[in-house]
Amino acid sequence: MQSKRHRHYALVPAAGAGSRMGKEIPKQYLDLLGEPLLRHTLRTLCQAPMIDRVYVVLSVGDPIWNERDWSDLGEKLHPLYVGGASRADSVLNGLRAIRGDAGDGDWILVHDAARPCLAQWHIDTLISTLDDDEVGGILAVPVADTLKRSNGHGRVEKTVPRDSLWQAQTPQMFRYIMLRRALETAREVTDEASAIEAAGLHPRLVQGDTTNLKVTYPLDLHLAEWILKNREA
């Protein structure tokens, strides 16, 4: 099978400042259960048997990374000090940096640094579903809430039908060369799937669950703590 000849690399853009958290340090380094939030994210990826290597893309001259000891995460973990001004820039810079390691047909799983509640079953489901897919795809969940479009003045303009709407998550998994070429062209996107879509392709939706939340606001940190504490139960 084609999938047997290709490797799986995780790429974690972690060069952002996380300004919406209102903290002095980037949110990926905020404390979560006594450890940096980022450690939870990286640990899950490093422990995934199907992932060959985990690259974390840091800002140039990141002042915090080397203050922590990451050796317990093992030899899979490799920091790259090539972060850019945007997520897309960081991912693209990371892809360029690993060109000597990744083959054109190898799979890249891009995962948000601030999604510390990623579970092994999320990774297993994504890889097993997409490994023979021609395009690749993303973890996502169907939208459950009623959606309203604002008129720009604090009032509802219209209700947006939620049928067929999904909330994108990560990891987002695409072939190395496909993703790199897409990002070289589409530089203003907010996720990798958008770049693939701009190339005229249709990523597959792989259903995850809401526990794979992204920490954006202070309350999210408490939700992530609760999920990690109670996941086994």
ABEGO torsion letter per residue (X at the ends): XAAAABBBBBBBBAABAGAAAGBABBAAABBBGGBBAAAAAAAAAAABAABABBBBBBBBGBAAAAABBAAAAEAABBBBBABBABAAAAAAAAAAAAAAABBAABBBBBBBAABAABBAAAAAAAAAAAAABAAEBBBBBBBABBBBBBAGAGBBABBBBABGBBBBBOBBBBBAAAAAAAAAABAABABAAAAAAAAGBBBBBBBBBAABBBBABAAAAAAAAAAAAAAAX
